[in-house]
């Protein structure tokens, strides 16, 4: 498992071995992409990225395989994830690192190890995605309520939050519209039998029918 196909040919790489590693990178990338598609909401562009990332990473490693700057180059490659134009969810970041690890393995010739990691990782991802134990956040919401500046918001919503939620935490208050209004940001967990429309209608009575936004927990914490 830990024997590299390239270990004895680092100074004169065999084209057939490189081709074999390339085929493995593509196949394993497809497996990772398909697993992510089956276990998460995603888009085509990200699936293409996951599929091709092992192949690209493999050739980066092959190109610098006999260079003293190998460790620096690898660190730089992983560092690119930090500077993506759009911050992804925790699952997307995990899948990017997963694909890059497979590319590192095939680039160093550890194709069997790469296959084992891919199968094990995809199997665990599928199982954990189906487990109800990890569904505790399905009732988590972010609640934003706009109130006029002359309204004392400290306790006015407490009885409604107690009635419709299991827990509610006010984590941010800010002024908007040149200070004429306040925006209250809550992190809440709804009760299972809560009617969201009824909840919002009750809040509208208290805030003078100003803007209210109820959304799922922040996507950055999604898995």
C-alpha positions in Angstrom: 0.0 0.0 0.0 2.8 2.4 0.9 5.1 1.5 -2.0 5.4 4.3 -4.6 5.3 3.4 -8.3 7.6 6.4 -8.8 10.0 5.6 -6.0 12.6 4.0 -8.1 12.2 6.2 -11.1 12.2 9.7 -9.7 15.2 10.8 -11.9 13.7 9.3 -15.1 10.0 9.2 -14.9 8.3 6.4 -16.8 5.5 7.7 -19.1 3.5 4.5 -18.6 3.6 5.0 -14.8 2.6 8.6 -15.1 -0.3 7.6 -17.4 -1.4 5.0 -14.8 -1.4 7.6 -12.0 -3.3 10.0 -14.3 -6.0 7.4 -14.9 -6.3 6.8 -11.2 -6.5 10.5 -10.5 -9.4 11.0 -12.9 -11.3 7.9 -11.7 -10.9 8.8 -8.0 -11.8 12.4 -8.8 -15.0 11.2 -10.4 -15.8 9.1 -7.3 -15.3 12.1 -5.0 -17.4 14.3 -7.3 -20.3 11.8 -7.5 -20.2 11.2 -3.7 -20.4 15.0 -3.1 -23.3 15.3 -5.5 -25.3 12.5 -3.8 -24.7 13.8 -0.3 -25.0 17.6 -0.7 -26.6 20.4 -2.6 -24.0 21.7 -5.0 -23.5 23.1 -8.5 -21.8 21.8 -11.7 -18.8 24.1 -11.5 -17.8 22.8 -8.0 -18.3 19.2 -9.1 -16.0 19.8 -12.1 -13.4 21.3 -9.7 -13.5 18.3 -7.4 -13.2 15.9 -10.3 -10.1 17.6 -11.8 -8.4 18.8 -8.7 -6.7 15.4 -8.0 -5.3 15.4 -11.5 -4.0 19.0 -11.3 -2.5 18.4 -7.9 -0.8 15.2 -9.2 0.9 17.1 -12.0 2.0 19.9 -9.7 3.7 17.2 -7.5 5.2 15.5 -10.6 6.7 18.8 -11.9 8.4 19.6 -8.6 9.0 16.0 -7.5 12.8 16.2 -7.6 13.1 19.8 -6.4 14.4 20.9 -3.0 11.5 23.3 -2.8 8.9 20.5 -2.7 7.7 21.2 0.8 7.3 24.9 0.1 5.4 24.2 -3.1 3.0 21.8 -1.4 2.4 24.3 1.4 1.7 27.0 -1.2 -0.7 24.8 -3.1 -2.7 24.1 0.0 -2.5 27.8 0.8 -4.4 28.6 -2.3 -7.6 27.3 -0.7 -7.6 30.2 1.7 -7.8 32.7 -1.1 -10.8 31.4 -3.0 -12.9 34.3 -4.4 -16.0 33.0 -2.5 -15.8 31.5 1.0 -17.2 28.0 0.8 -19.0 26.0 3.4 -17.2 23.7 5.7 -18.2 20.7 3.5 -16.8 22.4 0.4 -13.5 23.2 2.1 -13.3 19.6 3.3 -14.0 18.2 -0.2 -11.3 20.4 -1.7 -8.7 19.2 0.8 -9.9 15.6 0.2 -9.4 15.9 -3.5 -6.0 17.6 -3.1 -4.8 14.8 -0.7 -5.7 12.2 -3.4 -3.8 14.2 -5.9 -0.8 14.3 -3.6 -0.9 10.6 -3.2 -1.2 9.8 -6.9 1.5 12.4 -7.7 3.9 10.6 -5.4 2.9 7.2 -6.9 0.9 5.9 -4.0 -2.1 4.9 -6.2 -3.3 2.0 -4.0 -3.2 4.2 -0.9 -5.1 6.9 -2.8 -7.8 4.4 -3.7 -8.1 3.2 -0.2 -8.4 6.8 1.2 -11.0 7.6 -1.5 -13.2 4.6 -0.8 -13.0 5.0 3.0 -13.5 8.7 2.9 -16.5 8.6 0.5 -18.0 5.7 2.5 -17.8 7.7 5.8 -19.1 10.8 4.2 -22.1 9.0 2.8 -22.8 7.3 6.2 -22.4 10.4 8.3 -24.6 12.4 5.9 -27.5 9.9 6.4 -27.2 9.8 10.1 -30.1 11.6 11.9 -27.7 12.4 14.8 -26.3 15.2 12.7 -29.7 16.7 11.9 -30.0 18.6 15.1 -29.5 21.9 13.2 -32.5 21.5 11.0 -34.5 23.8 13.2 -31.7 26.4 13.6 -32.6 29.8 12.1 -31.1 33.3 11.9 -33.8 35.8 12.8 -33.4 39.5 11.8 -36.0 42.0 13.1 -36.0 45.7 12.3 -37.5 47.9 15.0 -38.0 51.7 15.2 -35.4 53.6 17.3 -38.0 54.6 19.9 -39.0 51.0 20.7 -37.5 49.4 23.7 -36.5 46.0 22.2 -34.9 44.5 25.3 -37.9 42.4 26.4 -40.6 43.1 23.9 -40.1 39.8 22.0 -39.3 37.6 25.0 -42.7 36.0 25.3 -42.9 35.2 21.6 -39.5 33.7 21.5 -40.3 31.6 24.5 -43.5 30.4 22.9 -42.1 29.5 19.4 -38.5 28.6 20.1 -36.5 26.2 22.2 -33.7 28.8 22.5 -33.0 32.3 21.3 -29.8 34.3 21.6 -29.5 38.0 20.6 -26.0 38.1 19.2 -25.9 41.5 17.4 -27.7 44.8 17.4 -26.9 47.5 14.9 -28.4 50.8 13.7 -29.7 51.2 10.1 -31.3 53.9 8.0 -29.0 56.6 9.4 -29.8 55.6 13.0 -33.6 55.8 12.6 -34.0 52.0 13.2 -32.3 49.1 14.9 -31.7 45.7 13.4 -31.7 42.8 15.9 -30.0 39.6 15.0 -31.0 36.4 16.8 -29.8 32.8 16.6 -32.8 30.7 17.4 -33.8 27.0 17.4 -37.5 26.6 16.5 -39.8 24.1 18.3 -40.7 21.2 16.2 -44.4 22.2 16.0 -43.8 25.9 15.2 -45.7 27.4 12.3 -43.1 29.8 10.8 -45.8 32.1 9.3 -47.7 32.4 12.6 -44.4 33.2 14.3 -43.5 35.9 11.8 -47.0 37.4 11.9 -46.8 37.6 15.7 -43.4 39.4 15.5 -44.8 41.9 12.9 -47.5 43.0 15.3 -44.7 43.9 17.8 -42.3 45.7 15.4 -44.8 47.8 13.5 -44.8 45.6 10.4 -41.2 46.5 9.6 -38.8 44.1 7.9 -38.4 40.6 9.4 -36.1 37.9 7.9 -36.0 34.3 9.0 -33.4 32.2 7.3 -31.6 28.9 7.9 -28.4 28.9 9.9 -25.5 30.6 8.3 -24.2 28.6 5.3 -20.6 28.9 6.4 -21.3 26.4 9.1 -23.1 24.0 6.9 -21.8 20.4 6.6 
